[in-house]
Amino acid sequence: MTLTANWSYPTAIRFGAGRIAELAEACTQAGIARPLLVTDKGLAPLPITAQAMDILRKAGLEAAVFAQVDPNPNEINLAAGVEAYKAGDHDGVIAFGGGSGLDLGKCVAFMAGQTRPVWDFEDIGDWWTRADADAIAPIIAVPTTAGTGSEVGRAGVLTNSVTHEKKIIFHPKMLPATVICDPELTVGMPKAITAGTGLDAFAHCVEAFSSPHYHPMSQGIALEGMRLVIENLPRAYADGTDIEARAHMMSAAAMGATAFQKGLGAIHAMSHPIGAHFNTHHGTTNAVCMPAVLDLNADMIRHRFDRATGYLGLEGGFVGFCAFVQDFNDRLGIPRHLSDLGVTADAIPELVKGALTDPSCGGNPMPLTEENLTALFKTAL
């Protein structure tokens, strides 16, 4: 292990029930007078979106909504969002929603002032330096699910609609200026979304904890994030109005996205191409893939989980943790197989190809190859 690393941690977070009331103040603090609220199609007509817009307008801010965001947003959604941003003469973005709304909102703020195509800013090497940093609009992030943690991230995931590849678009200034984490906004989430988004946060923490890279701060955050999910996701799933459990899950989501600066792995390398090809829910896909990936990495990560399970309130070390994961999925209504999500065997070669080029590969404890990824997909199918 090389004890040399570059570390970056998140931004200002206003956390607590009812703090959506501070949305206009956060915009003003960021220098935003004409915000474009970017959200997804399903969230746009809901009361929480109307509440946010009412707060902005009562404060005298000239706000508008853009909701042409698909569940796995793509460059077509992005182009429409940038057009709306420019047409409305906006000066900042409120990224509002789950992972799709948050990611696309950040990408709109990033691309509104750029002249190069978005794919020139994929998270490869120093490609982010190609961007005009001064042209990036300020961002306020408001998560309405507890899963992706995109509100504290410096990147957005965008699907290439032509190649069916998920790409990570990165720039340090894509990090929101302020995050408002209000657990009351998550109360209306259906059980399936509560489970899928919560297990996304869990996957982030599990993969960060498993990653071989050196980042002890992230390692500690990942461990506590796993504990919060284990203790609170079943509560939020059983009773969507349990505001304490909802709050802890919002913390776990932000913690997972903070922790995975340490690295992700095969779970995400698999789920990204699956989502791009079959339009599956990302967190649910992660959950389905997790048991097979834990088995692949067993020899590399067993010692870590042997030490961690006592803190997590589990018995049996790594073997007990693996048994817990499958039982956890079952209790939360997660399918056991990728085929249950519509994934087909004939797609495996293309999925393997996509997984091998995914940036998450580099954080997997066991080096990923065409052979072991093919076996992983077949096992999970």
Summary of the structure (lengths in Angstrom):
residues: 381
radius of gyration: 19.6
end to end distance: 34.3
largest distance: 58.7
contacts: 1453
relative contact order: 0.12
helix: 59%
strand: 10%
